[in-house]
């Protein structure tokens, strides 16, 4: 197992080292072709199809859903090319980025308070932190660890590029050490970014997404409540060829009298905002993960048994 993990890491490292030397105008079509090949070979295609059916099946005809699926693969080819070439993109921020809502971050910094930004796998969810760090904001990524420790190190390097801090976690509710690090980071006045849209299983908070029950990691919201810091949402979606980094208004959870109430208010509003973004650009969402694996009927369709 260790030898296999090492070889996978070596292949990944060698591949990234090679493609990082390519000019950006070559990188994007190259990864676009690779993404198209993954679609043609059926890589995660059933999961993408069943997610789109669950979300839009009653509203959008099948040929249009197929088009969204192909667009999803193409989008993630673009995202990988942008992560590889992030130094070059950030060197010309005015061409590749636009920002909305930066006063939310500036207010947090001026007040010496931490801020939790909840985001999701839509648009370029990695470059959002790189961009904000390049503007001088103290950024911390909450990154879930993967099983392959060698690959995990490379992922952490990607997140920490440009000076961001990393808080690696095994999970969001059963990892006290990771949770304490997040709490201390927020109390210290850092701006933390956490992806909280992947299925969290029975330990997660059950919200709704496209009218279906969805299990969300609850740890970040609960630690933000415990630290007494504001919570907002932020997304980096592609609009007219540029990445629009949007920091939205903070979620008002001031009436929450308990961690459970704060969790409910924060995560239900987060899920509503994420759905709104996905409806605007469904091809930019990461339909590759099993979003509704906590729903038995959809889980069975992922597995091809329904």
For each residue, the residues with C-beta under 8 A, 3 or more apart:
1: 4 5
2: 5 6
3: 6 7
4: 1 7 8
5: 1 2 8 9 147 148 149 150 151
6: 2 3 9 10 150
7: 3 4 10 11
8: 4 5 11 12 148 150 151
9: 5 6 12 13 148 150 151 153 154
10: 6 7 13 14 150
11: 7 8 14 15
12: 8 9 15 16 151 154
13: 9 10 16 17 154
14: 10 11 17 18
15: 11 12 18 19
16: 12 13 19 20 84 154
17: 13 14 20 21
18: 14 15 21 22
19: 15 16 22 27 30 31 84
20: 16 17 84 85
21: 17 18
22: 18 19 26 27 30
23: 26 27
24: 27 28 81 85 88 89
25: 28 29
26: 22 23 29 30
27: 19 22 23 24 30 31 81 84 85
28: 24 25 31 32 77 78 81
29: 25 26 32 33
30: 19 22 26 27 33 34 81
31: 19 27 28 34 35 77 78 80 81
32: 28 29 35 36 74 77 78 81
33: 29 30 36 37 77
34: 30 31 37 38 77
35: 31 32 38 39 73 74 76 77
36: 32 33 39 40 70 73 74 77
37: 33 34 40 41
38: 34 35 41 43 44 73
39: 35 36 42 43 45 69 70 73
40: 36 37
41: 37 38
42: 39 45 46
43: 38 39
44: 38 47 48 288
45: 39 42 48 49 69
46: 42 49 50 302 304
47: 44 50 51 287 288 289 290 302
48: 44 45 51 52 69 72 73 287 288
49: 45 46 52 53 65 69
50: 46 47 53 54 298 301 302
51: 47 48 54 55 287 290 291 292
52: 48 49 55 56 57 60 65 68 69 282 287
53: 49 50 56 57 65 301
54: 50 51 57 210 212 291 292 298
55: 51 52 209 210 212 278 282
56: 52 53 59 60 65 68 210 282
57: 52 53 54 60 65
58:
59: 56
60: 52 56 57 64 65 68
61: 64 65
62: 65 66
63: 66 67
64: 60 61 67 68
65: 49 52 53 56 57 60 61 62 68 69
66: 62 63 69 70
67: 63 64 70 71
68: 52 56 60 64 65 71 72 282 283
69: 39 45 48 49 52 65 66 72 73 287
70: 36 39 66 67 73 74
71: 67 68 74 75 283
72: 48 68 69 75 76 282 283 284 285 286 287 288
73: 35 36 38 39 48 69 70 76 77
74: 32 35 36 70 71 77 78 283
75: 71 72 78 79 238 283 284
76: 35 72 73 79 80 286 288
77: 28 31 32 33 34 35 36 73 74 80 81
78: 28 31 32 74 75 81 82 238
79: 75 76 82 83 123 124 126 127
80: 31 76 77 83 84
81: 24 27 28 30 31 32 77 78 84 85
82: 78 79 85 86 89 124 127 243
83: 79 80 86 124 126 127 158
84: 16 19 20 27 80 81
85: 20 24 27 81 82 88 89
86: 82 83 89 90 127 130 161 162
87: 90 91 161
88: 24 85 91 92
89: 24 82 85 86 92 93 96 97 127
90: 86 87 93 96 130 131 134 162
91: 87 88
92: 88 89 95 96
93: 89 90 96 97 131 134
94: 97
95: 92 242
96: 89 90 92 93 242 243
97: 89 93 94 131 242 243 244 245
98: 239 242 243 244 245
99: 102 131 135 244 245 246 247
100: 244 245 246 247
101: 104 105 234 246 247 248 249
102: 99 105 106 135 247
103: 106 107
104: 101 107 108 115 232 247 248 249 250
105: 101 102 108 109 115 132 137 191 247
106: 102 103 109 110
107: 103 104 110 111
108: 104 105 111 113 114 115 189 191 229 230
109: 105 106 112 137 138 189 191
110: 106 107
111: 107 108
112: 109 189
113: 108 189 229 230
114: 108 185 186 187 188 189 190 191 192 224 227 229
115: 104 105 108 186 191 192 229 230 231 232
116: 186 192 194 220 221 223 224 229 230 231 232
117: 191 192 193 194 232 233 234 247
118: 194 196 220 221 231 232 233 234 266 270
119: 122 125 128 193 194 195 196 233 234 235 236
120: 125 195 196 197 235 274 277 285 286
121: 125 195 197 198 285 286 289
122: 119 125 235 237 274 277 278 281 284 285 286
123: 79 128 235 236 237 238 243 281 284
124: 79 82 83 127 128 236 238 243
125: 119 120 121 122 128 195 235 236 286
126: 79 83 129 130 158 159
127: 79 82 83 86 89 124 130 131 236 243
128: 119 123 124 125 131 132 193 234 235 236 245
129: 126 132 133 139 141 159 164 193
130: 86 90 126 127 133 134 161 162 164
131: 90 93 97 99 127 128 134 135 236 243 245
132: 105 128 129 135 137 139 191 245
133: 129 130 136 137 139 162 163 164
134: 90 93 130 131 162
135: 99 102 131 132
136: 133
137: 105 109 132 133 191
138: 109 165 189 190 191
139: 129 132 133 163 164 165 190 191 192 193
140: 164 165 166 167 182 185 190 191 192 193
141: 129 159 160 164 165 166 167 192 193
142: 167 169 178 182 192 193 194 195 220
143: 155 156 159 166 167 168 169
144: 168 169 170 171 172 195 198
145: 152 168 169 170
146: 151 152 155
147: 5
148: 5 8 9 151 152
149: 5 152 153
150: 5 6 8 9 10 153 154
151: 5 8 9 12 146 148 154 155
152: 145 146 148 149 155 156 168
153: 9 149 150 156 157
154: 9 12 13 16 150 151 157 158
155: 143 146 151 152 158 159
156: 143 152 153 159 160 166 168
157: 153 154 160 161
158: 83 126 154 155 161
159: 126 129 141 143 155 156 164 166
160: 141 156 157 163 164 165 166
161: 86 87 130 157 158 164
162: 86 90 130 133 134
163: 133 139 160
164: 129 130 133 139 140 141 159 160 161
165: 138 139 140 141 160 185 190
166: 140 141 143 156 159 160
167: 140 141 142 143 178 181 182 185 192
168: 143 144 145 152 156 178
169: 142 143 144 145 172 175 178 179 182 219
170: 144 145 174 175 178
171: 144 174 175 178 200 203 217 219
172: 144 169 175 178 179 194 196 200 204 217 218 219 220
173: 179 200 203 204 217 218 219
174: 170 171 203
175: 169 170 171 172 178 179 219
176: 179 180
177: 180 181
178: 142 167 168 169 170 171 172 175 181 182 219
179: 169 172 173 175 176 182 183 219 223
180: 176 177 183 184
181: 167 177 178 184 185
182: 140 142 167 169 178 179 185 186 192 194 219 220 223
183: 179 180 186 187 223 226 227
184: 180 181 187 188
185: 114 140 165 167 181 182 188 190 192
186: 114 115 116 182 183 189 190 192 223 224 227 229
187: 114 183 184 227 229
188: 114 184 185
189: 108 109 112 113 114 138 186
190: 114 138 139 140 165 185 186
191: 105 108 109 114 115 117 132 137 138 139 140
192: 114 115 116 117 139 140 141 142 167 182 185 186 220
193: 117 119 128 129 139 140 141 142 234
194: 116 117 118 119 142 172 182 217 220
195: 119 120 121 125 142 144 198
196: 118 119 120 172 216 217 220 221 267 270
197: 120 121 209 216 271 274 291
198: 121 144 195 217 289 291
199: 204 214 215 289 290 291 292 293 294
200: 171 172 173 203 204 205 215 216 217 218
201: 204 215 293 294
202: 215 294
203: 171 173 174 200 215
204: 172 173 199 200 201 215 216 217 218 294
205: 200 215 216 217 218 221 263 264 267
206: 213 214 215 216 294
207: 213 214 215 216 267 268 270 271
208: 211 212 213 214 268 271
209: 55 197 212 214 271 274 275 291 292
210: 54 55 56 275
211: 208
212: 54 55 208 209 292 295 298
213: 206 207 208 292 294 295
214: 199 206 207 208 209 271 291 292 294
215: 199 200 201 202 203 204 205 206 207 294
216: 196 197 200 204 205 206 207 267 270 271
217: 171 172 173 194 196 198 200 204 205 220
218: 172 173 200 204 205 221 222 263 267
219: 169 171 172 173 175 178 179 182 222 223
220: 116 118 142 172 182 192 194 196 217 223 224
221: 116 118 196 205 218 224 225 231 262 263 266 267 270
222: 218 219 225 226 259 262 263
223: 116 179 182 183 186 219 220 226 227
224: 114 116 186 220 221 227 229 230 231 262 266
225: 221 222 228 253 256 259 262 263 266
226: 183 222 223 259
227: 114 183 186 187 223 224
228: 225
229: 108 113 114 115 116 186 187 224
230: 108 113 115 116 224 250 251
231: 115 116 118 221 224 250 251 253 266
232: 104 115 116 117 118 247 248 249 250 251
233: 117 118 119 247 248 251 269 270 273 274
234: 101 117 118 119 128 193 245 246 247 248
235: 119 120 122 123 125 128 245 246 248 274 277
236: 119 123 124 125 127 128 131 243 244 245 246
237: 122 123 243 244 246 277 280 281 284
238: 75 78 123 124 241 242 243 244 281 284
239: 98 242 243 244
240:
241: 238
242: 95 96 97 98 238 239
243: 82 96 97 98 123 124 127 131 236 237 238 239
244: 97 98 99 100 236 237 238 239
245: 97 98 99 100 128 131 132 234 235 236
246: 99 100 101 234 235 236 237
247: 99 100 101 102 104 105 117 232 233 234
248: 101 104 232 233 234 235 273
249: 101 104 232
250: 104 230 231 232
251: 230 231 232 233 265 266 269 270
252: 255 265
253: 225 231 256 261 262 265 266
254:
255: 252 261 265
256: 225 253 259 261 262 264 265
257: 261
258: 261 262
259: 222 225 226 256 262 263
260: 263 264
261: 253 255 256 257 258 264 265
262: 221 222 224 225 253 256 258 259 265 266
263: 205 218 221 222 225 259 260 266 267
264: 205 256 260 261 267 268
265: 251 252 253 255 256 261 262 268 269
266: 118 221 224 225 231 251 253 262 263 269 270
267: 196 205 207 216 218 221 263 264 270 271
268: 207 208 264 265 271 272
269: 233 251 265 266 272 273
270: 118 196 207 216 221 233 251 266 267 273 274
271: 197 207 208 209 214 216 267 268 274 275
272: 268 269 275 276
273: 233 248 269 270 276 277
274: 120 122 197 209 233 235 270 271 277 278
275: 209 210 271 272 278 279
276: 272 273 279 280
277: 120 122 235 237 273 274 280 281
278: 55 122 274 275 281 282 284 285
279: 275 276 282
280: 237 276 277
281: 122 123 237 238 277 278 284 285
282: 52 55 56 68 72 278 279 285
283: 68 71 72 74 75
284: 72 75 122 123 237 238 278 281
285: 72 120 121 122 278 281 282
286: 72 76 120 121 122 125 289
287: 47 48 51 52 69 72 291
288: 44 47 48 72 76
289: 47 121 198 199 286
290: 47 51 199 293 299 302
291: 51 54 197 198 199 209 214 287
292: 51 54 199 209 212 213 214 295 298 299
293: 199 201 290 298 299 302
294: 199 201 202 204 206 213 214 215 299
295: 212 213 292 298 299
296: 299 300
297: 300 301 306
298: 50 54 212 292 293 295 301 302
299: 290 292 293 294 295 296 302 303
300: 296 297 303 305 306
301: 50 53 297 298 304 305 306
302: 46 47 50 290 293 298 299
303: 299 300 306
304: 46 301
305: 300 301
306: 297 300 301 303
